[in-house]
Structures are given as structure tokens and as C-alpha cells.
Amino acid sequence: MHLLLIEDDTELCRLMEAYFAAQDVSVTSVHNGPGGLALALTAEFDLVLLDVMLPGFDGFSLLRQLRVASEVPVILLTARTSHADRIHGLEEGADDYLPKPFAPDELLARIRAVLRRARRSAQAPIFEASGVKLCPTTREAWCDGHTVELTGAEFDILEVLVRNAGRTVTRDEIATTLYQREASPYERSLDVHISNLRKKLGSRRAAIRTLRGNGYFFAPA
């Protein structure tokens, strides 16, 4: 596993590099926004760990620019723990976030969970419903024949919905797929991902229906 760590706290970088080295994980550290974006776009990494508060430009700006050209999984590391900041990060395309300070073993567990989601669909067939088609093997999505660019979390949610088209999918089922746990009653991350999916599906947005108190339903046709 090769991680890109974009973090301006050099001491934290050294500690994380030492911890991950003991776990047989390679870490490349960059300490500013422009340098981090350039490396993320020109080198291959399994996952990016991204601090929100960076010199040059912040992590939100970096993530927005990165998502134009890359779907590499991204976990935000942020001392800005307000509800609005977390939602903003998810809307910009983050796959997960972890507030500072954090335990390195929890970060490693989250990294593995995100990467499992990205890899678990290998050799799966193509699924299609209501003009939306997914190829889990290549993690590509199309809507009415046009390519739809999705983040890792968005793809995972849409895959669950399309696979189960015509059946109600509970919030707990989706949360288990994404986070390996049940959904919190006050958790907004699923709502944000669903909202982003609807926007990206355009004229097919109505295929995703919210069943309040139950979950979500993807219309089979």
C-alpha cells in the first residue's frame, strides 16, 4: 500500500510515517497544497490522506481540483470539526473524514475500509436499471449512455441501490457497506452522498426515492 499524506505538520508526518512503516505501508509526505495536488495528479497512490488547513490553498480547494481528473480515494484529516465543514468535505468528493486528534490505528482501519470498498467489486457483472448502468469491475457508471463521474463512496451507494432496484434499501445497509457500522440517527453523510448522486444523474434523479423512516428505493424502470 502506498499513501500520499498532504499535511503541513511535519512532526505529525514523521510520526505517521514511522507508524505506517511498521505496518508495511509506504507514505509519501507533502507539506503544502500546490505540491500535494501536483503529486496526486502525476503519481499513483492507493489513497490520499488530506489535511484541510494547508498553505498555498486549503484541502477543500485541493480536493475539488483533484476530483476533476482523479477518483483516487481521499480521507480528510481535519481539526475543523464543525458539521458544516464535514458536509462540505463530503460534497467536494471525500470518501471519509477523521477529526484531529485521532488514533493511528483508527486511521489505518478507515484506510482499509475505504480500500475494501474500492476493490471488493472485482469480476462483478454489469448492473442496469432506469437508464443507469454500472460496471463494478472498472467502477464506471453511465446514465442514458453518458459517463457519470462518481466518487468512491457515491459509486458504492449507487451500486447497492441499482443491485437492489425495486427493493427498499435501509440506511443501515448503506452505512454497513460504507463504514461497516449502522447509521447514526443524526448522521448527514448519507444524505449528502444521495443528494450528490441525484445531481449527477440529472434527468434520472427521480429514480432514487427517499422513503422516510425506511431508507431509499431505486426505481427498476
N, C-alpha and C positions, 0 to 999 in steps of 0.2 A: 504494500500500500504506500502511495506517495501523496502526501498532503502539501498544499500551499497554505501557509499561515501569513495573513496580511494583518500585522499588528505593530503599533508604534512603541509598545512597551518592550524594550529589548530584554529586560530581565525576565519578563514573563515568557518571551520567546525562548530564551535559554532553558528555562525550567521545562517548558513543554517539549522542546527538542530532546532533552535528556529523558523525560518520561516516555515519550513515544519511541525513542531509540531502544529502550528496554523492552518495548512491546513489538520490536521488529517492524516499526513503522517509520518511514523516512519523511522528514519535514524540511521544506524549504521556506525560509522566513524572508519577508519583505516588510519594510517599516513605513511605507507611505502609499497613498492612493494611486498616483500615476504609475509607480514602479510595479505595484501589485497587479493593476489592470493589465499592463503590458505583458507581464509574465504569465498571467492567467490565460491570455489570448494566444500566446506563442508557444507554450509548453503544455504537455499533457499531464494532468493531475487527476487522481481519483476523486478528490474532494477539496473544496476551498473552505478554510476557516477565516472568517472575515470580521474584523473589528469594525464597529460603526464609526467611532471617532478617530479619524486619521488625518494626518497632514496632507496637503495637496487638494484632496476633496474627500468627502466622507464616504463611509461604506455604502450608504444608500445610493449615492451617485455612481459609485463603482459598480454595484450590483446591477443597476439599471443599464449601464453601458455594456456590462458583461453579457447580459441576457439577450442583447441584440445579436450576438454571434455565437453564444455558447450555452449549453444546458448542463454544464458541469454542476454536480450537487454543491450547494453552498449552505453552511451553517453560520449564522450570525452570532458573534460573541459581543455582548453589549452591556455596558454599565447603565445605558439609558433604558430603564426597565418599565417605563410608562406603557400603559395599554396602547396608546396611540402609536408609539414608536414600534412596538412589536407588530401591530397590524400593518404599519407602513412597510416594515421589512418583508412580511409575507406577500404583500401586494406587489412589491418590487421583484419577487421571484425567489425568495429564500425558501429552502426546503425545511429548515428548522432554525430555532434560535435558543441560545443558552445565556441567561443573565450572569454577569460577573458579580461577585466571585463565584467560581464553580470548582467542583472536584474533578480532577483529570480523568478519573475512572468513569464518571458520568459522561464526560465529553466523548471518551472512547466508545462508550455504549451507544451514544447517539450517532456517532460516525458509522458504527457498524450497522445500526438500524437503517440509516439513510441508504447506505450502500447495498444492504439486503434488498430494499425496495427496488433499487435501480437494477438489480441483477436477477431477481427471482423469476422474472417472466421469460427467461431464455427458452427457446424452442416452442413457445406457445403459438397457437394458431391466430389468425386474424379474426377479430370480433367486429360486428357491424350492427347498428340499429339506428333508425331515424336519420339516415344520411350521414352518420358519424361512423368512421372506420378506424380501428386501432390495430397496430402490429406490435405486440409486446416484445417480440424478438429484437426489433430495431428501435422500439419505443417511438414510433412515428404515429401521427394522428392526422386524419383528413376529415373535412366536413364538406359534403357535397363536392368531393373531388379536389378540394383545395387544401394544401398543407396547413395545419394548425400548429403553431409553436407553443409547446407547453413546458412548464417546469416539471421537475421530477414528481413533486407532490401532486400537482394537477393531473399528470398522466395517471398516477396510481389511483386517484379518486375516480377519474373518468373510466378507467379500466374496470373498477369494481362496479360502477353504475351500468356500463354497457354490457358487461358479462351477465349482469342480473336484470337486464331490461325487462320490464313488465312486473317486477317484484320490488316491494319496498325494501330499501337498504337502510338499516338503522345507523344513527350517528356512532354508536359503539362499534359497529362493524367497520366503519371507515376509520375511526380512531385506532382500532386494533391494527388495521393494515398500515397506517402511517406511523403510529407511535408505540405499538404493542401494549396498549392500555385502553381502558374505556374512556369515553369522552367526559370531560368535566361539564357540569351543568352551566357554567358561565364561560366556557371556552369559545372564543370567537374565531379561532384559526380556521376551522372547517367552513364557517360561513364565508370567510374571506376567500378561501380557495374556490368554493362553489360560485361565488359572485364573479371571480375572475374567469372561471370556466364558461359561465353564461355569456360574458362579454366576448370571449374568443370564439364561441360557437355562432355568434351573430344571429342569423335568421332561424337557427335551430336551437336557440337558447331555451325556448319553452319546453324542449324535450326533458330538461331537468326540472322536476317539480318538487317543491318542498311540502312535506306532509308534517305539519306542526305537531310536535309531540311524538312523532314516529321516526322520521328520517327523510330520505329522499327517494324519488321514483323516477326512473328513466323510461320515457315512453318507447315501446318497442317499434312503433311506426307512427 
